[in-house]
Amino acid sequence: MGMERGSFAARHDFDALPLSPDIDVRCAQLSEIAALAQMAHRLVPGVRIGAEELTRYATLDPQSILTFSRKGHLVGGMAFLFLNDRGHDALLLDEICLTAPETHYLASAREDVAAIYIWAIAATGRGIAGLGKAAAHLRQLRFRGANCYAQPSTVAGADIMKATGFAPVPSFQPDLWCYERPWHRLPMRMPGAIIQARSIADARY
């Protein structure tokens, strides 16, 4: 699946996106899966996964599908694959079927999540503002060690990734983009960080 939709002009690191008070984001209830599947089929080109498959993965991991709502109305959703170490390797090597991923590649509740694959973002209107709370969802202890991956299926999806700190990464998986979590990045050497030792006499003059 891919990433879609709506204007996203502001540029923010994914983990620094603002938390919109207008959009409620929570784990999807099974009764909402059919509506989410219809929205994904309408907004994201090439989607082949239906409500039955989404229900299966939501049952395996209730945290893997989020709904975005505004004033009680569904305005979007986001779905993830939480991969274990084998799943992470399979993603990079193009050995996982992303439309019907094998469950042995998915992290169980007892395993650390090694990588997060963003299966889909589908949103209408202001629903895209739910991304901030979705990012907060991924800052839970279970997910903090995992970088995020995605494949854009539209120009709008690529724009969202560029605006939130994703970049293409070398892999056998076609057009794979990665967002490296801020706490994984090497600290930047700031100007003036290296201070040369000087004598007290030097300081006086």
N, C-alpha and C positions, 0 to 999 in steps of 0.2 A: 504494500500500500504506500501511500505517500503523504505529503503535507500540503494542506490547502487551507485557508483561503481568506480573502479580505485584505484591506490595506494594512501595511505594517511599516510605517515610515520611520518611526523612532528606532535608533540603534541602541541596544542594551545587551550586555552579556546575559546569557540565558538564566544564570543563577542570580542575576541582579534585576530581573524584570519586576516592575511594580505590581503590587497586589491590588487589583481593581476591586473596590468595594461593591461595584454594581454586578459583578459576575460571581455566582456561587459555583464552586468546583468541589465535587465529591466523587467517591467511588460509585460506579453505576450499579443500579439495581437490575436484577435480571429482567424485570418488567419493562426496562427502558432499552434493552438491547436491540429490539426490532426497529425502534425509531432511530437509534444511532446507526444501525446498518443501512437504513434507507437514506439517511443524511450522507453517509460516506459514499454510497453509490451515486448520489446526485452530485456531490461536490468534488470527489477525487477520481480522476480518470483511471480506468483500468482496474478498479476494485472488483475482485471476484469472491471475496469472503462474505458470506451471508450471516444472518442472525444465528443460525444453528452453530456455526463454527465459533463466532464470537461468544456465544453463551458457554460453549465448552471451555474456552480459555478463561472467561470470567469466573467460571466455577472452579477451575484449577487455581486461579490466583485472583481474588476479588479486587486487588489493588492495581490490576493491569489495565483497567478501562475506567476512564473518568468522564463525567458529564459536566458540561458548562451550561448553566441556566441563568436567566435574567428575569426577575419578577415572576418566577415560577414556570417560565417557558424555556424549553430546550433550545439552546443557541449554538451548541457545539459539543465536541467530545474529542478524546485523545486516547489512543490505545498503544500499549507497550508490549514488547517481549522482554522479559527479565531473564537474561542468559547466564548460564553458569560458565565455568572456564572452557568446557568443551564447546558450548554454544558460541562463545566469543571467538574461539579459533575457527569454528565452522563458518561463522559469518565472514571473517576476513579471507578465508580460503574459498568462499563461494560453494560451500558444501552443505548448506542448510536451505531447505525449501521455505522461503519466507512467506509464501501464501498458505502453507500448511506445515508449520514447523513441528518437528518431532519433539515429543515432550521430554525426551532424555537430554535435550539441549537447554531446557528451561530450568532455572534455579528453583529449588523447592524452598519452603519456608525455613528449612534447616540449613540452607546453603547461603553463602555470600553471593550477592549478585555481581557478576564480573563485568557485564556490559548491559546497557539498556538500548534496545533497538526501538525507535519510535515508529510504530507500525502505521499510524495515521493521525493526522490532525484534520478535523473537518469542523468548520465554524462559519457562521453567517453573521454579517453585520459586526456588532460590538463583541461578539463571542470570542474573537481572537484575543481579547484582553484577558481571557481566562488562562493564557499561557503562564502568567506570573504565578498564579496559585498552583498550576500544574508543576512548575519548576520547584515550588516549595514542597510539594508532595514528594518529589524525587530527592529532597535533602534529608529525608528520614534516614536513620542510621543504617537501615537495610540496604539503601541505594547509594549512600554517599561515596563509596569506593568505586563506583562504576561510571565510566565515561558514556556519553550518549551518541548513538549512531542513527542515521536516517538516509533515505534515498529520495530526492525530490522527484515528483511525478509531473510537476507543472512549474512554470516560470514563477508563479506566486509562491509556491513552496520553496523554491531556491532562494527567493528574496527573503522569506522568513528566516531561513537558515543563515544567510549572510548577515542579516540584521541582528542575529542572536549569538554570533560567535562560532558557528559551525564552519568547517572548511573541508574540502576534499582530502581524502587520505589514500595512500597507496594500498591497494588490496586487490585480490582476485575478484572480489565482489564488484560488479559494475557500478560506477557513480556513487560510491559510498562516501558519506560525509561524517565527520566526527566533531563532537563538542567535548573538549577536554575540561574537566572540572577545575575550577580555579585553584583548589588545594593540591592538584597534581602538577601544576606548572612550576617550572624553575623560577625562583625569584629573580626579577630583573635588577640589573646593576644600575642603581640610580646615580645621576651626576652628583659628585660631591660625597659619595659614600665612602671613598677612600680618603682618609685624612692623613696627611704626612705629619710625622712627629716633629715638633719644633721646640726649641728651648724657650725658657721664660724670657730670655733676652730678645729672641725673635718676636715674641708676642708683644713686647713693649714697643717695638719699632715697626 
